């Protein structure tokens, strides 16, 4: 009985901790994001995807979650989030910002997340991947987005987002927090369509192309 009470207490503490941290994160993103002076480059590329009757599979770097989650808020985008504890915080924050969270990653729960992503994009929703998450290596694109594109026929759309003035944390992803009232830049990259008839082995070619696009966008942002 004491053991059950102790477990219940730990679960309650974890829920409260998640709620407090996610509330602080949400408030910070809303307040700082609203103060930024945004500039967007390449939005016509995203519009072309919609005009073609497709949904974008948005790919970006994990360390840019703060900026990306504010800019693309309230669009009903389904975002892949990990099953790690930090994924709990991120999932709660993005839900408040108008996203849906599909839990899973390349290391834990990946198959469930893949099914959720395929169902979402087939159902007419955009999906998003922090493509080097949940634990890195930093700035190394993993396969998830190109695999979904291969299976669904919808394109991967890489994007970069950066702030002129920012704090960079010492975390594995070099998480960026923009300074209030800074200038912020969103750059939409070239959509990447994956040939559905291609053998699975060729996905590595598309992975490398996605890596190059994201690297170029990061360099341009700096």
Secondary structure, DSSP 8 states (H G I E B T S, - for coil): -HHHHHHHHHHHHHHHHHHHHHHHHHHHHHHHHHHSEEEEE-HHHHHHHHHTT---EEEE-GGGHHHHHHHTTTS--EEEE-SSHHHHHHHHHHHHTT-EEEE--SSSSHHHHHHHHHHHHHTT--EEEETTTTT--TT---SHHHHHHHHHS--EEEEEEEESSEEE-SSTT--EEE-TT-EEEEEEEEEE---TTS-GGGHHHHHHHHHHHHHHHHHHH-
